[in-house]
Amino acid sequence: MEFFSMELVLNSYVGHSNPSILTKPSFTSSEELQDPIERIENTAMAEQNYQQRKIDMESAAELSKELKRKKRMKLFAYAAAFAIFQTIVILVLSLTVMRIKNPKFKVRSITVEDLTHTSAPNSPSFNMKFNAEVAVKNTNFGHFKFDNTTISFDYEGVQVGEAFVAKGRAKARSTKKMNVTVELNSNNIMDNPNLESDISSGLLTLTIRSKLSGKVHLMKLIKKKKSAEMSCTMTVNLVSRAIQDMKCQ
């Protein structure tokens, strides 16, 4: 009986006392509150890192595209510059090197070696011997190879003398000088009414004409036919035995 009353007292005390004193303290509630917050923060941080990596990758892709675009533009610019350079080179070559011109052929000087004349009425005449220096000026970038030719000395359109020029070659952008000898007489113009008065005046006007034909050889690949024409006038002073007023076109 006494044992039963003690149990009732004990149960009564347990039922009315503070549960926190008798039960084991629980810490799981604060951990349960803390873990979801950390998980949220970690998830947010992971999402932020993912977005940042995505942005970085997109930026790298854009940068790569921009670099490729700039590289293509540089290649196009180099190609355009090379094409322009080639065009300029071809234009310069076509206007200079590839532009083949006619050489020039003219008399540089004439020396009178022998001269006799008479102005007798009805039988005027003259006999002369000249030593002439002629020149072929070649302004091309290839040599000019010319054939044999002759130089005609005329009095009022009638030939009174002729000089022979042997074939030869004028180097590129140079002048070839040659000496020729010519003998002149009045046999073909004895009936010219102006001959007597011209001889009496001591001045005899002559014209010189010739044509030099050949080919310009350029870089051993191009051969183009070209010719040079001579047209000069001169006055022979019969008294001083000298040439004056030499003019060539």
C-alpha positions in Angstrom: 0.0 0.0 0.0 2.8 2.3 0.9 4.6 1.4 -2.4 1.6 2.3 -4.4 1.3 5.7 -2.8 4.9 6.5 -3.6 4.4 5.7 -7.3 1.3 8.0 -7.3 3.3 10.8 -5.8 6.1 10.3 -8.3 3.7 10.2 -11.3 2.0 13.3 -10.0 5.3 15.1 -9.7 6.3 14.1 -13.3 3.0 15.2 -14.7 3.1 18.7 -13.1 6.8 19.5 -13.4 8.6 21.4 -16.2 9.2 19.1 -19.2 12.4 20.9 -20.2 14.0 19.8 -17.0 13.3 16.2 -17.4 13.6 15.8 -21.2 16.9 15.8 -23.2 17.6 19.1 -24.9 17.1 19.0 -28.7 19.5 20.9 -31.1 18.1 19.5 -34.3 15.8 22.4 -34.8 18.6 25.0 -35.3 20.5 22.7 -37.7 17.4 22.1 -39.6 16.9 25.9 -39.9 20.6 26.4 -40.9 20.9 23.7 -43.6 18.2 25.0 -45.9 19.7 28.5 -45.8 23.2 27.1 -46.7 21.7 25.0 -49.4 19.9 28.1 -50.8 23.0 30.1 -50.7 25.1 27.4 -52.3 22.5 26.9 -55.0 22.4 30.7 -55.6 26.2 30.8 -55.7 26.3 27.9 -58.1 23.8 29.5 -60.3 25.8 32.8 -60.2 28.9 30.9 -61.1 27.2 29.2 -64.0 25.8 32.4 -65.3 29.3 34.0 -65.0 30.9 31.1 -66.8 28.2 31.3 -69.5 28.9 35.1 -69.8 32.6 34.4 -70.0 32.1 31.7 -72.6 29.9 34.0 -74.7 32.4 36.8 -74.3 35.2 34.5 -75.4 33.1 33.3 -78.4 32.4 36.9 -79.4 36.0 37.9 -79.0 37.0 34.9 -81.1 34.5 35.9 -83.8 35.8 39.5 -83.7 39.4 38.3 -84.0 38.5 36.1 -87.0 36.6 39.0 -88.6 39.6 41.3 -88.1 41.9 38.6 -89.5 39.7 38.3 -92.6 39.6 42.0 -93.0 43.4 42.1 -92.8 43.7 39.4 -95.4 41.3 41.2 -97.7 43.2 44.4 -97.1 46.5 42.7 -98.0 45.0 41.1 -101.1 43.5 44.5 -102.2 46.9 46.2 -101.6 48.7 43.5 -103.6 46.2 43.8 -106.4 46.6 47.6 -106.4 50.4 47.2 -106.4 50.3 44.8 -109.3 48.0 47.1 -111.2 50.4 50.0 -110.6 53.4 47.9 -111.6 51.7 46.8 -114.8 50.6 50.3 -115.6 54.1 51.7 -115.0 55.6 48.9 -117.2 53.0 49.5 -119.9 53.7 53.2 -119.9 57.5 52.9 -119.7 59.2 49.6 -120.3 56.6 48.0 -122.6 55.9 51.2 -124.5 58.0 50.8 -127.6 58.8 54.0 -129.5 60.4 54.8 -132.8 64.1 55.5 -132.6 65.4 58.9 -133.8 67.8 59.1 -136.8 69.6 62.4 -137.5 72.8 64.0 -138.7 74.9 65.3 -135.9 77.6 67.1 -137.9 79.1 67.4 -141.4 82.6 68.3 -142.4 83.5 69.4 -145.9 86.5 67.5 -147.2 86.6 68.7 -150.8 84.6 71.3 -152.7 84.8 72.8 -156.2 82.2 74.8 -158.0 81.6 77.1 -161.0 78.9 79.6 -161.7 79.7 80.0 -165.4 76.6 81.0 -167.5 74.8 78.0 -168.9 77.1 75.5 -167.2 77.0 76.0 -163.4 78.2 73.0 -161.4 79.6 71.8 -158.2 81.4 68.7 -156.8 81.7 68.1 -153.0 82.8 65.4 -150.6 81.4 65.3 -147.1 82.2 63.3 -144.0 79.1 63.1 -141.9 78.4 61.9 -138.4 75.0 60.4 -138.0 73.3 59.0 -134.9 70.6 56.5 -134.0 69.0 57.4 -130.7 67.2 54.5 -129.1 65.0 55.5 -126.0 63.5 52.0 -125.6 64.4 49.5 -122.9 65.4 47.0 -125.5 68.0 47.2 -128.3 67.2 48.3 -131.8 68.6 46.2 -134.6 68.4 48.0 -137.9 69.1 47.1 -141.5 71.2 48.6 -144.2 70.0 52.0 -145.5 71.0 55.0 -147.5 71.0 58.7 -146.8 69.9 60.9 -149.7 71.2 64.5 -150.3 68.8 66.5 -152.5 68.8 69.9 -154.2 65.2 71.1 -154.7 63.9 67.5 -154.6 66.5 66.0 -156.9 69.1 63.7 -155.5 72.7 65.0 -155.8 74.4 62.5 -153.5 73.9 59.3 -151.5 75.6 57.9 -148.4 75.5 54.2 -147.3 74.8 53.2 -143.7 75.6 49.6 -142.8 73.3 47.6 -140.6 74.0 47.6 -136.9 72.5 47.7 -133.4 71.7 50.5 -131.0 71.7 49.4 -127.4 68.8 50.0 -125.0 68.5 53.7 -124.0 71.6 54.7 -125.8 72.8 56.5 -128.9 74.8 54.8 -131.7 77.1 57.2 -133.6 78.4 56.4 -137.1 80.5 58.1 -139.7 79.6 58.0 -143.4 81.2 59.6 -146.5 79.2 61.0 -149.3 80.1 62.6 -152.7 77.8 65.1 -154.3 77.7 66.6 -157.8 75.3 68.6 -160.0 75.1 66.2 -162.9 71.3 65.6 -162.3 70.4 69.3 -161.9 72.3 71.0 -164.7 69.1 72.3 -166.2 67.8 73.8 -163.0 67.3 77.6 -163.5 68.1 78.3 -159.8 71.4 76.6 -159.7 73.4 79.4 -161.3 72.1 82.1 -159.0 72.5 79.9 -155.8 76.1 79.1 -156.7 76.7 82.8 -157.5 75.3 83.8 -154.1 77.8 81.4 -152.4 75.1 79.6 -150.5 73.6 76.2 -151.6 70.7 74.8 -149.6 70.4 71.0 -149.5 67.9 68.6 -147.8 68.8 65.3 -146.3 66.4 62.4 -146.0 66.5 58.7 -145.0 64.6 56.0 -143.4 66.1 53.4 -141.0 64.0 50.2 -140.5 64.5 47.5 -137.9 63.2 45.7 -134.9 63.2 46.6 -131.2 64.1 43.5 -129.1 62.6 43.6 -125.6 63.6 41.1 -122.9 64.3 38.5 -125.6 60.6 37.9 -125.8 59.1 40.8 -127.7 60.2 41.9 -131.2 58.5 44.9 -132.7 59.1 46.5 -136.0 60.0 50.2 -135.8 61.5 52.7 -138.1 63.3 56.1 -137.8 63.0 58.8 -140.4 65.5 61.5 -141.0 64.6 64.9 -142.4 67.2 67.7 -142.3 68.1 70.9 -144.1 71.5 72.6 -144.3 73.2 75.4 -146.1 76.6 74.9 -147.7 78.8 78.0 -147.7 80.7 77.7 -150.9 83.1 80.5 -149.9 84.1 79.3 -146.4 83.7 75.7 -147.3 81.6 75.1 -144.2 78.1 73.8 -143.3 75.7 76.3 -141.6 72.1 76.4 -140.5 71.8 72.6 -139.9 68.2 71.8 -138.8 66.7 68.4 -138.3 63.1 67.5 -137.4 
